[in-house]
Amino acid sequence: MKRRIVALGTVVALGFGLSACSGGGAGSDVIILRVALNQTETHPSYVALSNYSDRLEEQTDGRMRLDIFPNETLGAQAEVLQLLSDNIIDLGIISGSQMENLSGDFLVLNMPGVFDSVEHQMPVVHDPEIVGELYTSLEDSNDITVMGGFTQGSRHIYTKNKVTSLADLDGVKIRVQESELNLAMIRALGGSPTPMAFGEVYTALQSGVLDGAENNEVSYFTQKHFEVAPFFTNSNHLVGLDYMVASTEMLEGLAPEDRQLLEDEWINTYENHTQLWDEATQEAIEGAQAGGAEWVEIDQEEVRAALEPLADEFLTTPTQRELYDKIRAAAPGQED
Ligand code: GCU
């Protein structure tokens, strides 16, 4: 029995029918896969998806492509998950925090400290030996399949008023993605967490409902948060992950050759995204600084020590521990 993820709100009112996926044999009908994204058109995730679409189109003589909906046009990620589950849309880029609300096993990959770097993260999140079972684990309950992920890079705290140590976070309202682990993370750092959807953060910072937020440099810049929270720390509290989530029904409806192509080209897509990431981060830092943002050093060792107890608190099942240990064992410098 499929579980409903969230109430859909206004999204249904957009009136999408089923996607144009034919389910027919390769070489016949046109397949247009709708993809939901909450980033702007300048974000590396949009660029990589757009390149993905071009390659699919080229390799099928125009028969298969993506229709990308950026800027949360199809709703916040929690709503998009429901649309995927109902096979109303085909693909979506969904942050790990939202997946954590569906299965505690996804929490492992959101744990501060589980990944040392993007170089550690990307091979692990595409290694079937480590994540294979996790990625198919929501097929029966929610009709969604994870194909892999895009890195979110390192996440850092940024604020309206300057913060130079964890002590300065006392009473400071920091927006977090909606999950228990994120709430606990900001509490452990001494701040007051406020869960909120991504698209609402700019206005909440501007109006003073929030005193700060946490994200990577790229979103800080592309969402223009630097305009309303100009102090960006180097807290480096988490290497974040966005998943490429597919409607299982859509995947199963594809002809085997088409599914294979979609999966093969996904590999080129996340590799392309990883290549774009560093440059986009550098451009974001320069752009935000040119717009008046100031980079503030805080003690990363203090941050790491404050977050260390979270693993014992949150990783409570043998499956979670085993997954965590496998990921840690794959960290550069840890292999046999
Ligand atoms: C990053 C991530 C998004 C996520 C956002 C957030 O930008 O790429 O998928 O929604 O953080 O903080 O909500």
Residues whose N, C-alpha, C, O or C-beta is under 5 A from the ligand:
A	BS01	GCU	I94 S95 Q152 Q177 F198 E214 S219 D242
